[in-house]
Structures are given as C-alpha cells and as structure tokens.
Amino acid sequence: MPAATAAPARRVSLGKAADVAPTSLTRAIQEQANGALNRFYASRGFRPLWVSSGEIGEQGDALIAYLASADSDGLNPSSYDVERLRELIASARNGGPDEIARAELALSSAFARYVRDQRRFKDVSVTYADPRLKPRKLKAEGVLRTAAFPKSFAGYIADMGWMSPQYVRIRNLMARALKDGLSKDVLARLRLNLDRARLLPAPWVHHVVVDASSGRLWYYEAGKQVGAMRVVVGAKETQTPMLVGTLQWAILNPYWNVPDYLARNKIAPKVLAGRSLASMRMEALSDWTASAHKLDASAVDWAAVASGSQEVRLRELPGAGNSMGRVKFLFPNDEGIYLHDTPEKALLQKSDRHLSNGCIRLENAAELGRWLLQRPVRAISKEPEQAVPLPVQVPVYLTYLTATATDAGVAFREDVYGRDQ
C-alpha cells in the first residue's frame, strides 16, 4: 500500500507521564471526554488510542503532518489549529495524566474532523446503480471506531488507511505539484482526480475498482490490495461510465447478446454475402424478453437489418471463442455494463486499451472469479448461462483517474473520454 506524504516520524517522550499508571490516565480521559469522544472511549474502557507506554508515537506526528499539508487534500490547513496540537503534545511531554488525556482527546478530535473533511464528496458525475453505496456523512464516533479496528493503529495512520490507495497516490501528486509551483490548470485537473478518488472505499472494504483511464483493475480486502490486472474498457465512442454498483452473480458459459449496431453493420452484411449464422456460432431470437424463441435465419429480412429499418436480436453461443469468454460478472445497472472474460487476450497487451463497447474485459477472469466466488470458476456442465450467486456481494467502482507520476514529475494520461475538461 503506498504511504501518504508525511514528515519523518519522531517519538515524543512524556517524561513523568511514563510513570503514570494506566488507571490514572483512563480516569483522566473519562473525566475530560465529552459527547462523541466520550461514547467512543467508553466503548474501549477509556484506553488511549494515541498513547502507548507513556508516549505519543509516530501516529501523532503523522497526523500533524497531514493536517499541516491539508492543502494537498483541497482543504485549509489553518482549519485544524496545528500549533495548538503541537503545544498540547509539548505540554504532555513532562505532564501528568491530565495533560496526556488532553493531548489524546485533541488528537482524536482533530483526526475525526480531518477524515470527515476528506470524505466530503463532491459531484463528479458518478451514477450509483446501488443507492446503498451512496456516500453518507460520517460521524466522529464511527471514524474513531473504524480507526481502532486494525491491529496496528500506527500503520493505519502512516498509510492513511481510511482512504483509498488511489486517493493517497493522487494526494502525493498534489503535494508535489504544490511544492513545484505548477500551473493553476494542472492543480485544477489534479483536484478533479482527487475528488473522483474520494469516492473510493478504503482497502479495509471488500471491493473492486476499475479505472477506465489506465485500463487497470484492483481488488481489496482486509486493509490491502489482494489482486490487480489489466482490463479493456470502452472506446471513446462507447465509453465505460463512472458507475458504482454491487456484483451479485457469476454467469458461466454465457451467451453474448450482439449490440444492435453490430448486428446492422457487421453481421447482416456477412449473411447477405453468403455466411450463415451457424458458421458464426450465432442464433436469431424473436425479441429481447426472457421468453424469446429462436428464429430461422431465413425468416429474417437481412437487407432491412443492414439498412437499419429493422432490428433483430442476435446472440453468440457459449464456447471458447465467445466474446464473453467463459464467465461474466453481473451487477444490476441501467447501462448494461458488466465485467467479463475474453478470448482476445492480445488486446490486453496494448498500451491503450480503450477498445470495448463499454463493458470491462478481464485479463484474468479466473483469478477474479476465484476471489469473488471463493472457489475456482468451473461450470458444472455445458449448459448455457449458469447463474451462480456470489457468496458475498461485492461493491464495484468504475472510475476515471488520469493523474499519474513520471520521472519528470506530475503527468496525466490522455483524456480519452474528455472528462477532465
């Protein structure tokens, strides 16, 4: 996981505080904590979060460094009164339990506010196919409970573990751009990328991210990235949307429903030239409903289909050469977007992978399927369209992040979709 930009860590000895009995400190925290802080600390017996063995460790220094550089988040560092935090830590250095508790609570309060501010989402034209995944305003108590969950709180803070690794990466680019005094246009484009990345979950959330700019996919669980692969995404004319939904099904041995424009421009002319649907492993259907019946190819007016005056539903039969490959992964959405295997592996070696009709073609569908299904992806028969529910439904985030780094500094990939304008 990439580490966020922070000042070198130092440990602050609390002098007399090292001799303070834990019960004295917990009692001081209990007496000083109010509201949400009181509820959070009560749930953990008023044990400190930022203090260990009488010292405030590197997590306190890391937080202060984040707050002091909050302009890299598009926030105002002066909002967090960093100097007061430094003074409280300095006071706790040779103080007793009251001074330690005061610094402890101030750090927790500043941290909760900072996380809530970072997670304040802006409209970046994302469609939420699953309304349950729409961002909600965070509460301080929830922020702190989440932070206390990982085994290493210091590691959680150092890695900025409450934000997506993609956010941390772009935040580091923003810090570099500010330091180098780059142009307003560069900063504005970075802020747009940063706002898109704000929508992505932390790696502690079981989820999949697809970036339609780089043609990359990542998946996460238990605080870390557990897999990554190349993907083919939508072409400029048939863009992969910015979309958030919940993966629910794996379809084994899938059909491929041919888009109308391909039926018109590709298939109909081939039939008129003498090719048979059977030779293309395709069949015609009466309509787009679940109860559609097969049509004899001779019953279709192919000239009318080729001219666009008539439409026909075509689908490619399952098999090794099927455009969907061996499996597709579905999440309900009105755009008709899904993730799927592909027999055209050579396309995944291209540097520019904006080549699909909008859906996401996977470099290693079996690998992702094993993670989603928690078992190998195997059909139990040759039966088409075998629907297998995922044992755990998994959020998927389709985003668009053009900001990147080169040896020369901050850069941007080509804005293929024109969304950075």
PEGIVEN-V172481 format. One record per helix or strand of 2 or more residues. SS is the DSSP state (2 for helix, 1 for strand). FROM is the first residue (numbers start at 0). LEN is the number of residues. If there is no record, write none. Layout:
ss:SS from:FROM len:LEN
ss:SS from:FROM len:LEN
//
This chain:
ss:1 from:11 len:2
ss:2 from:14 len:5
ss:2 from:21 len:11
ss:2 from:34 len:8
ss:1 from:50 len:2
ss:1 from:54 len:2
ss:2 from:57 len:11
ss:2 from:69 len:4
ss:2 from:76 len:4
ss:2 from:81 len:12
ss:2 from:96 len:22
ss:1 from:126 len:2
ss:2 from:130 len:3
ss:2 from:139 len:10
ss:2 from:152 len:6
ss:2 from:164 len:16
ss:2 from:183 len:15
ss:1 from:206 len:5
ss:1 from:215 len:6
ss:1 from:223 len:11
ss:1 from:242 len:10
ss:1 from:255 len:2
ss:2 from:259 len:13
ss:2 from:277 len:3
ss:1 from:281 len:4
ss:1 from:293 len:2
ss:2 from:296 len:3
ss:2 from:301 len:6
ss:1 from:312 len:4
ss:1 from:326 len:5
ss:1 from:338 len:2
ss:2 from:344 len:5
ss:1 from:353 len:3
ss:1 from:359 len:3
ss:2 from:364 len:9
ss:1 from:385 len:14
ss:1 from:402 len:4
ss:1 from:408 len:4
//
